[in-house]
Amino acid sequence: MPKNNNIIGVFDSGLGGLSVFKHFLKDLPQYNYIYLGDTARVPYGGKSREVIYQYTKEAVDFLFAQGANLIIIACNTSSAEALRKIQQEYLPKKYPGKNVLGVVRPLAEAAANNKNLKRVGVIGTKATVNSEVYPTEIKKLNAKIKVYQKSAPLLVPLVEEGWAHKPEAKNILRHYLNPLKEKNLDALILGCTHYPFLLSEAKKIMGPKCLVPDTGKIVAQSLKNYLSRHPELGLSPTKKPNHRFYTTDNPKPFKKLAERFLGQKIKQISQIEL
Ligand code: DGL
């Protein structure tokens, strides 16, 4: 692994963050990455703000200790409940010169900047929905947009189990989306790393008039833009990029699902303790 901190850390509570990481590999394939999935403690979505902050901070410490200069918190729940405090209080004291970014801001910006959107739905974990982070961020940028939210907690364990394409998952998704469908939405934000695994099904349920973007794509574009504006982080493409994976529970089931989802072999994966 490079010694010069030319590494981007990617964090999620589990394997859902691969829905974001997949787009990093597609749009920014020449960078060095370390992906950390806190599989021993997933899901974060029903936990308290204090616990989510503590877990996220531990993940940040680990990824910086591995040499990352920038961390993308792919997890919506951590982005909603821990990111601000980490950026404002923890980083300046402990890691000046490094940065941590989340997924909420780029998704809120994409919604707010799209002039065609007046009614936007958001599904996420209980913590994300209760934090009101999406309505707050979207309305800061465009006060005219109406935002409707719904938590969809059962989808996370289904995806973690590799059940995304089973009829049970589709039925549960339909159950969560039906009340939002009644709101005549122009767009639906999949505000949880795990939901893009059900993207095509969500599109079908919401119908052709409702935009359901692949959130990872938006986050990858935003990262690309950020990297071009921040050369001081020392992150640059390399000829032989290195990708490492870490999990906090047995890496075997993660590896199997991740290889299937990313469509490539994972060579370096290990279990760690946070
Ligand atoms: N990664 C979380 C998110 O994006 C979903 C899984 C969890 O609850 O930990 O909100």
Boltz pocket constraint, residues with backbone or C-beta under 6 A from the ligand:
constraints:
  - pocket:
      binder: B
      contacts: [[A, 12], [A, 13], [A, 14], [A, 16], [A, 17], [A, 42], [A, 43], [A, 44], [A, 45], [A, 46], [A, 74], [A, 75], [A, 76], [A, 77], [A, 78], [A, 124], [A, 125], [A, 128], [A, 156], [A, 191], [A, 192], [A, 193], [A, 194]]
      max_distance: 6.0
